[in-house]
């Protein structure tokens, strides 16, 4: 929690309580269903929660924004972002039903009424509904764009035009060259001083 407070010092009491509850919730569920690497559970806040919240350093979602989290796994980045942005609607999807069951249970435990979790493929998500699509390390940018290019709403609530926000790591030069679309890279080492973020990035791809 010290890490979260360090970079997000203006959290409400409820937000702090919800973030603080994540360690016990994920530890309990991870003992039953492996949603996070067993050796990584002790690094939950650095490797998963704060990493997910990197999106919030790029954009502060406006109220009424609709966000689709593709390949959410155990709920990242969707759950931490839903705690932070209480007036934003988050739809978390994954093809693995066991993981979606964990996401549903955690959202229910935290009373996150702005989270809906479903077992489905990206292609099955409703078209024309979402302002932003977020994802963490699911696949390369080009196939990902093809999956979700029809999912975007024409409404515009945010300063940043609707589009994709991908949490990525390492050398992306070849991957993004394949994309043949406009994009912008945000280096997370510019926002967080921990060594973990040295090679981590958010890639923003506008919908057009």
Secondary structure by P-SEA (a helix, b strand, c coil): ccccccccccccaaaaaaaaaaaaaaaaaaacccccccccccccccccccccccccccccccccbbbbbcccccccccaaaaaacccbbbbbbbccaaaaaaaaaaaaaaccccbbbbbccccccccccccbbbbcccccaaaaaaacccccccccccccccbbbbbccccaaaaaaaaccccccccccccccccccccbbbbbbccc
